[in-house]
Amino acid sequence: NCRRAGAGRPLMADEYEDEDFEDYEDEFDQDEDGAGHPAAAAVSKPQAKASAAAVPSARSDSATLVPKRAPYQVAGKVDVAPAKKHFIAPTTNAERSLRTLRAVRRAAVLKAVQLHPVSFTLYDAAPQTLYELLRREIKLRSKRSQARDDDAVVGTQTEDVEEDEQACQAPDDLAAQAKRALTDASASGRTAAALTANKARLSRFLTSASAVVEALCAENALASAGGAGGFGPKSELPLATRSARLALLDPFSGRSPLDVSFSRDASETLVAYGLDGSAAPQGKKKEDQALRRACQGGGLLAVWVMHQPSVPWHVLRALGLPTCCALATVPCRVAVAGTADGSVQIWDLREPATRHERVRVGGSRMALRSPTFCSDGGGVGRGHLAPVVALSLSEPQAAAETADLIISSLDGAGRLVVWQVMEGDLSLLSVDESADADAGGFGYGQAVGGRLRLVQTSVVQTCGPALSLAPAKGARGVASGRGGGAGDEGLPERALCLAALPSDPSKFLVGTDGGRLLQVSRYANGAPQPSGFEPPSAASRPAVTCLAFSPTQHDFFLAGRADASVCLYDLGERRPLLWLEPPSMVPAAQLAWSPTRPCVFFLLDGDATLHAFDLLKPGRTPAHSAPLYSHASYGFGTAGGEVRVRIAIGASSRARRGEVACYLGVAGGGGDVSLHLLQDSIAKPEPNEAFRLHKLLEAL
């Protein structure tokens, strides 16, 4: 091989130019590097062809400069380009200026704003008692089933058997009389099982629909009686337009009424009567024996319906002298009474009349119902040790954990007992009588065949064993029912009134004759704040005689004292927000807030005079005042002395007409009980009255 270097001299085979030698050496090096890598050798040929087609040869044009290509990383058969670098721009002058302005503004705001530490409860869950934990598992009903011996299956395995027990609730339609009917192939067996299931379903439907049917029937009865039922065309009370008289018939006539209470919808009225001083009936008949027990055994309670006030709807026999009463319709129709012996008794008004003794009242036979449960059946020291002075019912709410009725009772010694009404099969509540458990100790107070019982959930001692009534330093004396002085030191403090918080049924307000207004909790570890509320004047501490919460503003309540003063309190403040001028010089006996008008409340003083206050009117003086004892037709007699008059306020709404009626019940004074239909000026709410009350309370 030879090449020409010049015009006439040929080149030999071993003579190479410098450029040719460098190209040959580069090709030799590429072959050496790719010889040991099969993957690189497989890719080298296509890459060479592509490079030859795309990149021109350096020898053809030595003046053209080809930029050096960045090395690529080969992953399989795809070339992966290196990641691009990310550059962060420096802070501009505008951003630095804005940051400086923010720092200056933050320092100025911190100097202008004064921050105070505030503590509040974000979440407060009350502890559950043993009975409440059990109720969450078993609910109301329990059903049991048993399989035959030939249905048992036995198996073996090498590992240990894991067992787990779960409580379940079976509806009534799954609890047939016999499991044989479910497995029997005959048509008669299947028919019997179907009839049993349909009967249980019908019973549940009628129970749930009975409340609606009863309300509609009551409206029909009122409409057929002219819209007013048994109410007269007028009333001697200036605040009312109509009135009715509730009088017991023979042989129960002559008993003095002690307390009166309305149901939630004011469709029923419960009245507690005292002992009968007349001679007991003689005779050996069953009716005479029942009347003898009713006359000699204790007091009496009567349930009256609003559309028929001439004859009592139910007559209840009490064990002992009743001191206070209450009526509940949700979740069950129950009458509750506290007695002077310290017992709490309940009557299940859903029980059929055939289960009780029947007596002749006013020419017609009527069932004389005995208590379904009495708390005297428990052990010594578990109930009350003094007469019961107040009752409070807490009906179940929508978001509550339990759907049972809660009853709170307070005795004169300051012992507050919280009861829970239990319904259903009681065989699962197997708690030892001797054990110190909340659910035990009250099994003997239940009547035979009864389905309701009281379970004691908590006990709170609100008053101490003794209270020093010495006057405060710089004070002239103590305005209480027992006076003041050094000789009164060591006298036991007595509880007078009770009110449960509408927003939290686990907390209560208790008023004492020592002038203390306490806030307590049913739980041992609960410490509500504030624990007490101060009187309007620090110079004297008059006894707290009555309490009443606002039906719309649940954080505000009224407190009446023995010096005839009435104060408005906020649950978050110890001092009263508003002090109302006493309308008279006699102690306040009872307070009741109007259920239809948020700004109106009623005050009954010790002189049996009813005062109606309207917070929207200036002056803070009574808008209306009427002496109840002046009604000679109802036998209230004269005021003062040992006469005790009680009032109750209730409201009912007629769904068909959209009307709201407000009733006033008056009992005591040695006469009969009277019901009054209040005037529209007191019962009918004004426009935006609830909002105006809210603004008024915020301004105090």
C-alpha positions as CSV (number, residue, x, y, z in Angstrom):
1,N,0.0,0.0,0.0
2,C,1.3,3.4,-0.9
3,R,0.0,6.9,-0.9
4,R,1.2,10.0,-2.5
5,A,2.6,12.7,-0.2
6,G,3.8,15.1,-2.9
7,A,3.9,15.5,-6.6
8,G,6.4,12.8,-7.5
9,R,7.5,10.8,-4.5
10,P,5.3,7.8,-3.4
11,L,4.9,6.8,0.2
12,M,5.8,3.4,1.4
13,A,3.6,1.2,3.5
14,D,5.3,2.0,6.8
15,E,5.3,5.7,6.3
16,Y,2.3,7.5,7.9
17,E,1.6,11.0,8.5
18,D,1.0,12.2,12.1
19,E,-2.8,12.8,11.7
20,D,-3.3,9.3,10.3
21,F,-1.4,7.7,13.1
22,E,-3.5,9.4,15.8
23,D,-6.8,8.3,14.1
24,Y,-5.6,4.8,13.9
25,E,-4.6,4.8,17.6
26,D,-8.0,6.1,18.7
27,E,-9.8,3.3,16.8
28,F,-7.6,0.7,18.4
29,D,-8.3,2.1,21.9
30,Q,-12.1,1.9,21.4
31,D,-11.8,-1.8,20.4
32,E,-9.7,-2.5,23.5
33,D,-12.1,-0.8,25.9
34,G,-15.3,-2.5,24.5
35,A,-13.9,-6.0,24.2
36,G,-14.7,-7.0,27.8
37,H,-18.3,-5.6,28.0
38,P,-20.9,-7.4,25.9
39,A,-23.6,-4.8,26.6
40,A,-21.4,-2.0,25.5
41,A,-20.4,-4.0,22.4
42,A,-24.0,-4.5,21.5
43,V,-24.7,-0.8,21.7
44,S,-21.5,0.4,20.0
45,K,-22.5,-0.5,16.5
46,P,-25.8,1.4,16.4
47,Q,-24.2,4.3,18.2
48,A,-21.4,4.4,15.6
49,K,-23.8,4.4,12.7
50,A,-25.8,7.2,14.2
51,S,-22.8,9.2,15.0
52,A,-21.5,8.8,11.5
53,A,-24.7,10.0,10.0
54,A,-25.2,12.9,12.3
55,V,-21.8,14.2,13.1
56,P,-19.5,15.2,10.1
57,S,-16.0,13.9,10.1
58,A,-13.3,16.1,11.6
59,R,-11.0,15.2,8.6
60,S,-13.4,16.6,6.0
61,D,-13.6,20.0,7.5
62,S,-10.9,20.8,10.0
63,A,-12.2,24.3,10.5
64,T,-15.5,23.2,12.0
65,L,-15.4,22.8,15.8
66,V,-17.7,20.1,17.3
67,P,-18.7,20.7,21.0
68,K,-17.7,18.0,23.4
69,R,-20.7,15.8,24.3
70,A,-21.6,15.2,28.0
71,P,-21.2,11.6,29.1
72,Y,-24.5,9.7,29.3
73,Q,-25.3,7.0,31.8
74,V,-26.6,3.9,30.2
75,A,-29.4,2.0,32.0
76,G,-30.4,-1.0,30.0
77,K,-31.0,0.3,26.4
78,V,-32.1,3.8,27.4
79,D,-29.9,6.8,27.9
80,V,-30.8,8.7,31.1
81,A,-30.0,12.4,31.1
82,P,-28.5,13.9,34.3
83,A,-30.9,15.9,36.6
84,K,-30.9,19.6,36.3
85,K,-29.6,21.7,39.1
86,H,-32.1,24.0,41.1
87,F,-31.0,27.4,42.0
88,I,-32.7,29.5,44.8
89,A,-32.9,33.1,44.1
90,P,-31.6,35.5,46.8
91,T,-33.9,37.6,48.9
92,T,-34.9,40.8,47.3
93,N,-35.0,44.2,48.9
94,A,-38.8,44.3,48.9
95,E,-39.0,41.0,50.8
96,R,-36.5,42.1,53.4
97,S,-38.4,45.4,53.9
98,L,-41.7,43.5,54.3
99,R,-40.1,41.2,56.9
100,T,-38.8,44.2,58.9
101,L,-42.3,45.8,58.8
102,R,-43.9,42.7,60.1
103,A,-41.5,42.4,63.0
104,V,-42.1,46.0,64.0
105,R,-45.9,45.5,63.8
106,R,-45.7,42.3,65.9
107,A,-43.8,44.1,68.6
108,A,-46.3,47.0,68.6
109,V,-49.3,44.7,68.9
110,L,-47.8,42.7,71.8
111,K,-47.3,46.0,73.7
112,A,-50.9,47.1,73.1
113,V,-52.7,43.8,73.8
114,Q,-52.8,42.5,77.4
115,L,-53.1,38.8,77.5
116,H,-54.4,36.9,80.5
117,P,-54.2,33.2,81.1
118,V,-57.7,31.5,80.9
119,S,-58.4,28.0,81.9
120,F,-61.3,26.1,80.5
121,T,-62.5,22.5,80.2
122,L,-62.2,21.3,76.6
123,Y,-63.8,17.9,77.3
124,D,-65.4,16.7,80.4
125,A,-66.7,13.1,80.5
126,A,-68.4,12.1,83.7
127,P,-67.3,8.7,85.1
128,Q,-69.6,5.8,84.8
129,T,-71.0,3.9,87.7
130,L,-71.2,0.1,87.9
131,Y,-74.9,0.1,87.0
132,E,-74.4,2.5,84.1
133,L,-71.7,0.3,82.6
134,L,-74.0,-2.7,83.0
135,R,-76.9,-0.9,81.4
136,R,-74.8,0.0,78.3
137,E,-74.3,-3.8,77.8
138,I,-77.7,-5.3,78.6
139,K,-80.0,-2.5,77.6
140,L,-83.6,-3.2,78.6
141,R,-84.5,-6.7,77.7
142,S,-82.6,-10.0,77.8
143,K,-83.6,-13.2,76.0
144,R,-82.1,-16.7,76.5
145,S,-82.2,-19.7,74.2
146,Q,-81.3,-23.4,74.8
147,A,-80.3,-26.0,72.2
148,R,-81.1,-29.7,72.4
149,D,-78.4,-32.2,73.3
150,D,-78.2,-33.7,69.8
151,D,-77.3,-30.3,68.4
152,A,-74.0,-30.3,70.3
153,V,-70.8,-30.5,68.1
154,V,-67.6,-31.8,69.6
155,G,-64.3,-31.3,67.9
156,T,-60.6,-31.8,68.7
157,Q,-57.6,-29.9,67.7
158,T,-54.0,-29.7,68.8
159,E,-54.0,-26.0,69.7
160,D,-55.8,-24.4,72.7
161,V,-59.4,-23.4,72.1
162,E,-60.0,-19.6,72.2
163,E,-63.2,-18.6,73.9
164,D,-64.9,-15.2,73.9
165,E,-68.2,-14.1,75.6
166,Q,-70.4,-11.4,74.0
167,A,-73.6,-10.0,75.3
168,C,-76.4,-9.5,72.8
169,Q,-80.1,-8.4,72.8
170,A,-82.7,-10.4,71.0
171,P,-86.0,-8.7,70.0
172,D,-89.3,-10.1,71.1
173,D,-90.1,-11.7,67.8
174,L,-87.1,-14.1,68.2
175,A,-88.1,-15.3,71.6
176,A,-90.9,-17.7,70.8
177,Q,-92.4,-20.0,73.5
178,A,-90.6,-23.1,72.3
179,K,-87.8,-23.6,69.9
180,R,-89.5,-26.8,68.8
181,A,-92.0,-24.8,66.7
182,L,-89.1,-23.3,64.6
183,T,-87.8,-26.7,63.7
184,D,-91.1,-28.5,63.4
185,A,-92.0,-29.3,59.8
186,S,-95.7,-29.1,60.5
187,A,-97.7,-26.1,59.3
188,S,-99.3,-25.7,62.7
189,G,-95.9,-25.2,64.4
190,R,-94.9,-22.6,61.9
191,T,-98.2,-20.8,62.3
192,A,-97.8,-20.6,66.1
193,A,-94.3,-19.2,65.8
194,A,-95.5,-16.6,63.3
195,L,-98.4,-15.5,65.5
196,T,-96.1,-15.1,68.5
197,A,-93.7,-12.9,66.5
198,N,-96.5,-10.8,65.1
199,K,-97.9,-10.3,68.6
200,A,-94.6,-9.0,69.8
201,R,-94.2,-6.6,66.9
202,L,-97.7,-5.3,67.4
203,S,-97.0,-4.7,71.1
204,R,-93.9,-2.6,70.3
205,F,-95.8,-0.5,67.7
206,L,-98.7,0.2,70.0
207,T,-96.3,1.2,72.8
208,S,-94.5,3.7,70.6
209,A,-97.7,5.1,69.1
210,S,-99.6,5.4,72.4
211,A,-98.2,8.8,73.3
212,V,-99.4,10.3,70.0
213,V,-102.8,8.7,70.2
214,E,-103.2,9.9,73.8
215,A,-102.4,13.5,72.9
216,L,-104.8,13.5,70.0
217,C,-107.6,12.0,72.2
218,A,-107.0,14.7,74.8
219,E,-107.4,17.4,72.1
220,N,-110.6,15.8,71.0
221,A,-111.9,15.7,74.5
222,L,-111.1,19.4,75.0
223,A,-112.7,20.3,71.7
224,S,-115.9,18.4,72.5
225,A,-116.1,20.2,75.9
226,G,-116.0,23.6,74.3
227,G,-112.3,24.1,74.2
228,A,-111.9,24.6,77.9
229,G,-112.7,21.2,79.3
230,G,-114.1,21.4,82.8
231,F,-112.9,25.0,83.3
232,G,-115.4,27.6,84.4
233,P,-116.2,30.7,82.4
234,K,-114.3,33.0,84.7
235,S,-111.7,33.1,87.5
236,E,-111.4,35.2,90.6
237,L,-107.7,35.5,90.1
238,P,-106.9,38.7,88.3
239,L,-104.2,37.0,86.2
240,A,-106.4,34.3,84.9
241,T,-109.5,34.0,82.6
242,R,-110.8,30.5,83.5
243,S,-110.5,28.2,86.5
244,A,-111.3,24.7,87.6
245,R,-111.6,23.1,91.0
246,L,-110.0,19.7,91.8
247,A,-111.9,18.1,94.7
248,L,-111.6,14.5,96.0
249,L,-114.8,12.5,96.3
250,D,-115.9,10.4,99.2
251,P,-114.4,8.5,101.0
252,F,-111.2,10.5,100.4
253,S,-112.7,14.0,100.7
254,G,-111.4,16.2,103.6
255,R,-107.7,15.6,103.0
256,S,-105.5,18.7,102.8
257,P,-103.4,19.2,99.6
258,L,-99.7,19.5,100.2
259,D,-98.1,19.8,96.8
260,V,-99.0,20.1,93.1
261,S,-97.1,19.4,90.0
262,F,-97.7,19.3,86.2
263,S,-96.5,16.9,83.6
264,R,-94.2,18.0,80.9
265,D,-97.0,18.9,78.4
266,A,-99.4,20.0,81.2
267,S,-101.9,17.4,80.2
268,E,-101.9,15.8,83.6
269,T,-101.7,17.2,87.2
270,L,-100.4,15.4,90.2
271,V,-101.6,16.4,93.7
272,A,-100.3,15.1,97.0
273,Y,-102.7,15.0,99.9
274,G,-102.1,14.6,103.6
275,L,-103.5,12.1,106.2
276,D,-107.1,11.5,106.8
277,G,-108.4,12.5,110.3
278,S,-111.8,10.8,109.9
279,A,-112.6,7.3,111.2
280,A,-111.5,4.4,109.1
281,P,-114.3,2.4,107.4
282,Q,-115.3,-0.8,109.1
283,G,-116.1,-4.0,107.3
284,K,-114.7,-7.4,106.2
285,K,-115.1,-6.9,102.5
286,K,-112.1,-6.6,100.3
287,E,-113.0,-3.0,99.4
288,D,-113.3,-2.0,103.1
289,Q,-109.9,-3.5,103.8
290,A,-108.3,-1.6,101.0
291,L,-109.9,1.7,102.2
292,R,-108.8,1.0,105.7
293,R,-105.2,0.6,104.6
294,A,-105.5,3.8,102.5
295,C,-106.9,5.8,105.5
296,Q,-104.6,4.5,108.2
297,G,-101.4,3.8,106.2
298,G,-100.5,7.3,105.1
299,G,-101.2,10.0,102.5
300,L,-102.7,9.9,99.1
301,L,-101.9,11.1,95.6
302,A,-104.3,11.8,92.7
303,V,-103.6,12.2,89.0
304,W,-106.0,14.6,87.2
305,V,-106.3,15.0,83.4
306,M,-106.8,18.5,82.0
307,H,-110.0,17.8,80.0
308,Q,-111.8,16.1,82.9
309,P,-111.0,17.8,86.2
310,S,-114.2,16.7,87.9
311,V,-113.0,13.1,88.7
312,P,-109.4,11.9,89.4
313,W,-107.9,9.7,86.7
314,H,-105.7,7.7,89.0
315,V,-105.7,7.4,92.8
316,L,-102.4,6.4,94.4
317,R,-101.8,5.1,97.9
318,A,-98.7,6.4,99.6
319,L,-96.8,4.8,102.5
320,G,-96.4,7.7,104.9
321,L,-97.0,11.4,104.6
322,P,-96.0,12.8,101.2
323,T,-94.1,16.1,101.3
324,C,-93.4,16.7,97.6
325,C,-94.3,15.1,94.3
326,A,-93.4,15.1,90.6
327,L,-94.8,13.6,87.4
328,A,-92.8,12.3,84.4
329,T,-94.0,11.2,81.0
330,V,-90.7,10.4,79.3
331,P,-89.5,7.7,78.9
332,C,-92.3,6.2,80.9
333,R,-95.3,7.6,82.8
334,V,-94.2,7.6,86.4
335,A,-95.4,9.4,89.5
336,V,-92.8,10.2,92.2
337,A,-93.3,11.3,95.8
338,G,-91.0,12.0,98.8
339,T,-92.3,11.4,102.3
340,A,-91.7,12.7,105.8
341,D,-90.2,9.3,106.7
342,G,-87.3,9.8,104.2
343,S,-88.5,7.4,101.5
344,V,-88.9,7.9,97.8
345,Q,-91.8,6.1,96.1
346,I,-92.7,5.6,92.5
347,W,-95.9,4.5,90.7
348,D,-95.9,3.0,87.3
349,L,-99.0,4.4,85.7
350,R,-98.8,2.0,82.7
351,E,-99.7,-1.0,84.9
352,P,-103.2,-2.3,84.2
353,A,-105.9,-1.5,86.8
354,T,-106.6,-5.2,87.3
355,R,-103.4,-5.7,89.2
356,H,-104.5,-3.4,92.0
357,E,-107.3,-3.4,94.6
358,R,-110.5,-1.6,93.6
359,V,-112.5,0.7,95.8
360,R,-115.7,2.7,95.3
361,V,-115.0,6.4,94.9
362,G,-118.0,8.7,94.3
363,G,-120.3,5.9,93.2
364,S,-117.9,4.3,90.7
365,R,-115.2,1.6,91.2
366,M,-111.6,2.8,90.8
367,A,-108.3,1.1,91.2
368,L,-106.3,2.1,94.3
369,R,-102.7,1.8,93.1
370,S,-99.9,0.8,95.5
371,P,-96.3,2.0,95.0
372,T,-94.3,0.0,92.4
373,F,-91.1,0.6,94.3
374,C,-90.3,2.1,97.7
375,S,-86.7,3.0,98.8
376,D,-87.4,1.8,102.4
377,G,-86.6,-1.7,101.2
378,G,-82.9,-1.1,101.2
379,G,-80.4,-1.4,104.0
380,V,-80.0,1.0,106.8
381,G,-78.1,4.2,105.8
382,R,-78.5,3.8,102.1
383,G,-81.5,6.1,101.7
384,H,-82.6,9.3,103.4
385,L,-82.4,9.8,107.1
386,A,-84.6,12.9,107.3
387,P,-87.8,14.1,105.6
388,V,-87.5,14.7,101.8
389,V,-87.8,18.4,101.1
390,A,-87.3,18.6,97.3
391,L,-87.4,16.4,94.2
392,S,-85.9,17.0,90.7
393,L,-86.5,15.0,87.6
394,S,-84.0,14.9,84.7
395,E,-85.6,13.3,81.6
396,P,-83.3,11.8,79.0
397,Q,-81.9,14.1,76.4
398,A,-81.1,13.5,72.8
399,A,-77.3,13.2,73.1
400,A,-77.3,11.5,76.5
401,E,-75.5,8.2,77.1
402,T,-78.4,6.7,79.0
403,A,-82.1,6.8,78.1
404,D,-83.3,6.3,81.7
405,L,-85.1,8.7,84.0
406,I,-82.9,10.3,86.7
407,I,-84.6,11.3,90.0
408,S,-82.7,13.5,92.5
409,S,-84.0,13.8,96.1
410,L,-82.8,16.0,98.9
411,D,-83.7,15.6,102.6
412,G,-83.6,18.2,105.4
413,A,-80.2,17.0,106.6
414,G,-78.6,17.9,103.3
415,R,-78.2,14.4,101.9
416,L,-78.6,14.4,98.1
417,V,-79.4,11.0,96.6
418,V,-79.4,10.4,92.8
419,W,-81.7,7.5,91.6
420,Q,-81.9,5.9,88.2
421,V,-85.2,4.3,87.2
422,M,-84.5,0.8,85.8
423,E,-87.0,-1.1,83.7
424,G,-87.0,-4.7,82.5
425,D,-85.7,-8.0,83.7
426,L,-83.8,-7.6,86.9
427,S,-82.3,-11.1,87.1
428,L,-79.2,-10.0,85.3
429,L,-78.4,-7.4,88.0
430,S,-76.9,-9.9,90.4
431,V,-75.1,-7.7,92.9
432,D,-74.3,-8.9,96.4
433,E,-76.4,-7.3,99.1
434,S,-73.5,-7.1,101.5
435,A,-71.1,-5.6,98.9
436,D,-70.6,-1.8,98.9
437,A,-72.0,-1.3,95.4
438,D,-74.3,1.4,94.1
439,A,-76.7,-1.0,92.5
440,G,-77.3,-3.3,95.5
441,G,-79.4,-3.1,98.6
442,F,-82.8,-2.1,97.2
443,G,-84.3,-5.4,96.0
444,Y,-86.9,-5.7,98.7
445,G,-88.7,-2.5,98.0
446,Q,-90.2,-3.6,94.6
447,A,-93.8,-4.7,94.4
448,V,-94.6,-8.2,93.1
449,G,-94.9,-8.1,89.4
450,G,-93.5,-4.6,89.0
451,R,-91.1,-3.7,86.2
452,L,-89.7,-0.5,87.6
453,R,-87.2,0.0,90.5
454,L,-84.9,2.7,91.8
455,V,-81.2,2.2,91.7
456,Q,-79.0,4.4,93.8
457,T,-76.2,5.8,91.7
458,S,-74.6,8.4,94.0
459,V,-75.0,10.1,97.4
460,V,-73.7,13.6,98.2
461,Q,-73.7,15.2,101.6
462,T,-74.2,18.9,100.9
463,C,-74.4,20.2,104.5
464,G,-72.1,19.7,107.3
465,P,-73.1,18.2,110.6
466,A,-73.0,21.6,112.4
467,L,-72.9,25.2,111.4
468,S,-71.7,28.2,113.4
469,L,-74.3,30.9,113.1
470,A,-72.3,33.6,114.9
471,P,-72.6,37.0,113.1
472,A,-69.7,38.0,110.9
473,K,-67.3,40.6,112.1
474,G,-68.9,44.1,111.9
475,A,-72.4,42.6,111.3
476,R,-75.3,43.1,113.6
477,G,-76.9,39.7,113.2
478,V,-77.8,36.9,110.9
479,A,-81.1,37.0,109.1
480,S,-82.1,33.4,109.1
481,G,-84.9,31.3,110.4
482,R,-83.0,30.5,113.6
483,G,-81.7,33.9,114.4
484,G,-78.1,34.7,115.5
485,G,-76.0,34.8,118.5
486,A,-73.5,32.7,120.4
487,G,-76.2,30.4,121.6
488,D,-76.9,29.2,118.1
489,E,-73.4,27.8,117.5
490,G,-73.3,24.1,116.8
491,L,-76.9,23.8,115.4
492,P,-77.1,21.5,112.3
493,E,-77.6,23.2,109.0
494,R,-80.7,22.3,107.1
495,A,-81.3,22.1,103.4
496,L,-84.4,23.8,102.0
497,C,-84.4,23.7,98.2
498,L,-82.9,21.9,95.2
499,A,-82.5,22.7,91.5
500,A,-80.7,20.6,88.9
501,L,-78.7,22.4,86.2
502,P,-80.6,22.1,82.8
503,S,-77.3,22.0,80.8
504,D,-75.6,19.4,83.1
505,P,-77.9,17.1,85.1
506,S,-74.9,15.9,87.1
507,K,-74.6,19.2,88.9
508,F,-77.1,20.7,91.4
509,L,-77.8,23.9,93.4
510,V,-78.7,23.5,97.1
511,G,-80.0,26.3,99.3
512,T,-79.7,26.1,103.1
513,D,-81.1,27.9,106.1
514,G,-77.7,29.1,107.0
515,G,-77.7,31.4,104.0
516,R,-75.4,29.3,101.8
517,L,-76.1,28.7,98.1
518,L,-74.0,25.7,97.1
519,Q,-73.1,24.1,93.7
520,V,-72.3,20.4,94.1
521,S,-71.7,17.5,91.7
522,R,-73.0,13.9,91.9
523,Y,-69.5,12.6,91.3
524,A,-66.8,12.4,94.0
525,N,-64.1,13.8,91.8
526,G,-66.2,16.6,90.4
527,A,-65.6,20.1,91.8
528,P,-67.8,22.6,90.0
529,Q,-66.7,26.2,90.0
530,P,-67.8,28.3,91.7
531,S,-68.6,26.1,94.6
532,G,-71.0,28.7,96.2
533,F,-72.7,32.0,95.5
534,E,-72.7,35.0,97.7
535,P,-75.7,36.9,99.1
536,P,-76.5,40.4,97.8
537,S,-75.3,42.0,101.1
538,A,-72.2,40.9,103.0
539,A,-73.7,42.1,106.3
540,S,-76.3,39.3,106.6
541,R,-76.8,35.8,105.2
542,P,-80.5,35.1,105.0
543,A,-81.7,31.6,104.3
544,V,-82.1,30.5,100.7
545,T,-85.7,29.3,100.4
546,C,-86.3,28.7,96.7
547,L,-84.5,28.4,93.3
548,A,-85.6,28.5,89.6
549,F,-83.6,28.2,86.4
550,S,-84.5,30.1,83.2
551,P,-86.1,27.8,80.6
552,T,-84.3,29.5,77.7
553,Q,-81.0,30.9,79.2
554,H,-79.8,27.8,81.1
555,D,-76.8,29.6,82.7
556,F,-79.0,32.0,84.7
557,F,-81.2,31.3,87.7
558,L,-83.2,33.1,90.4
559,A,-82.7,32.6,94.1
560,G,-85.2,33.8,96.8
561,R,-84.2,34.3,100.4
562,A,-85.9,34.7,103.8
563,D,-85.6,38.5,103.7
564,A,-88.0,38.6,100.7
565,S,-85.2,39.4,98.3
566,V,-84.8,37.8,94.8
567,C,-81.5,37.8,93.0
568,L,-80.5,36.9,89.5
569,Y,-77.2,34.9,89.2
570,D,-74.9,33.6,86.5
571,L,-73.4,30.2,86.9
572,G,-69.9,31.6,86.2
573,E,-70.1,34.5,88.8
574,R,-70.3,34.3,92.6
575,R,-71.9,37.7,93.0
576,P,-75.5,38.3,91.9
577,L,-76.0,40.2,88.6
578,L,-79.3,41.7,89.5
579,W,-81.1,42.4,92.8
580,L,-84.9,42.8,92.7
581,E,-86.6,45.0,95.3
582,P,-88.7,42.9,97.8
583,P,-92.4,43.3,97.1
584,S,-93.2,42.5,100.7
585,M,-91.6,42.0,104.1
586,V,-92.4,38.2,104.3
587,P,-89.9,35.5,103.1
588,A,-90.0,34.2,99.6
589,A,-91.6,30.8,99.5
590,Q,-91.4,29.6,95.9
591,L,-90.1,30.7,92.5
592,A,-91.4,29.6,89.1
593,W,-90.3,30.8,85.7
594,S,-92.9,31.0,83.0
595,P,-92.6,28.2,80.4
596,T,-94.1,30.4,77.6
597,R,-92.6,33.8,78.2
598,P,-88.8,33.9,78.8
599,C,-88.8,37.3,80.6
600,V,-91.7,36.5,83.1
601,F,-91.4,34.7,86.4
602,F,-93.7,34.2,89.4
603,L,-92.9,34.7,93.1
604,L,-95.0,33.3,95.9
605,D,-94.2,34.8,99.3
606,G,-95.0,33.6,102.8
607,D,-98.2,35.6,102.9
608,A,-99.7,33.5,100.1
609,T,-99.5,36.4,97.6
610,L,-98.5,35.7,94.0
611,H,-96.3,38.3,92.3
612,A,-95.6,38.3,88.5
613,F,-92.3,40.0,87.4
614,D,-91.4,41.1,83.8
615,L,-87.7,41.8,83.3
616,L,-88.4,43.8,80.2
617,K,-90.3,46.4,82.1
618,P,-88.4,49.2,83.9
619,G,-88.4,49.5,87.6
620,R,-87.8,45.8,88.5
621,T,-91.1,45.7,90.4
622,P,-94.0,43.2,90.2
623,A,-96.2,43.8,87.1
624,H,-99.1,42.0,88.8
625,S,-99.8,40.9,92.4
626,A,-102.7,38.8,93.7
627,P,-103.4,37.4,97.1
628,L,-104.3,33.7,96.8
629,Y,-105.9,33.4,100.2
630,S,-108.6,35.9,99.4
631,H,-110.5,33.3,97.2
632,A,-113.1,32.1,99.8
633,S,-114.7,29.8,97.2
634,Y,-111.6,27.7,97.2
635,G,-111.1,27.6,100.9
636,F,-107.7,29.1,101.2
637,G,-108.6,30.6,104.6
638,T,-106.2,33.2,106.1
639,A,-102.6,33.7,105.5
640,G,-99.8,33.1,107.9
641,G,-99.5,30.5,110.7
642,E,-99.0,27.0,109.5
643,V,-100.7,27.4,106.2
644,R,-98.5,26.2,103.3
645,V,-99.4,27.2,99.8
646,R,-97.7,25.6,96.8
647,I,-97.9,26.6,93.1
648,A,-97.0,25.0,89.8
649,I,-96.7,26.4,86.3
650,G,-97.3,24.3,83.2
651,A,-97.8,24.9,79.4
652,S,-99.5,22.9,76.8
653,S,-99.6,23.3,73.0
654,R,-102.4,22.2,70.7
655,A,-100.8,20.7,67.6
656,R,-103.9,21.1,65.4
657,R,-104.6,24.8,66.2
658,G,-101.0,25.9,67.0
659,E,-102.1,27.5,70.3
660,V,-100.2,27.6,73.6
661,A,-101.9,27.7,77.0
662,C,-100.3,28.4,80.3
663,Y,-101.8,27.0,83.5
664,L,-101.3,27.9,87.2
665,G,-101.9,25.3,89.8
666,V,-102.5,26.4,93.5
667,A,-102.6,23.9,96.4
668,G,-102.6,24.3,100.1
669,G,-104.2,26.5,102.7
670,G,-106.5,23.8,103.9
671,G,-108.8,23.8,100.9
672,D,-109.0,22.2,97.5
673,V,-106.7,22.5,94.5
674,S,-107.5,25.1,91.8
675,L,-106.3,25.3,88.2
676,H,-106.2,28.7,86.4
677,L,-105.8,29.5,82.8
678,L,-103.6,32.6,82.6
679,Q,-104.3,35.6,80.5
680,D,-102.7,36.1,77.1
681,S,-100.8,39.2,78.4
682,I,-98.8,36.8,80.7
683,A,-98.9,33.6,78.7
684,K,-98.4,34.8,75.1
685,P,-94.8,35.7,74.3
686,E,-93.9,39.1,72.8
687,P,-92.0,39.4,69.5
688,N,-88.3,38.6,69.8
689,E,-88.7,38.2,73.6
690,A,-86.0,35.5,73.9
691,F,-83.5,37.6,72.0
692,R,-84.3,40.7,74.1
693,L,-83.7,38.7,77.2
694,H,-80.4,37.5,75.9
695,K,-79.3,41.1,75.2
696,L,-80.5,42.2,78.7
697,L,-78.5,39.5,80.4
698,E,-75.4,40.3,78.4
699,A,-75.6,44.0,79.4
700,L,-75.7,43.1,83.2
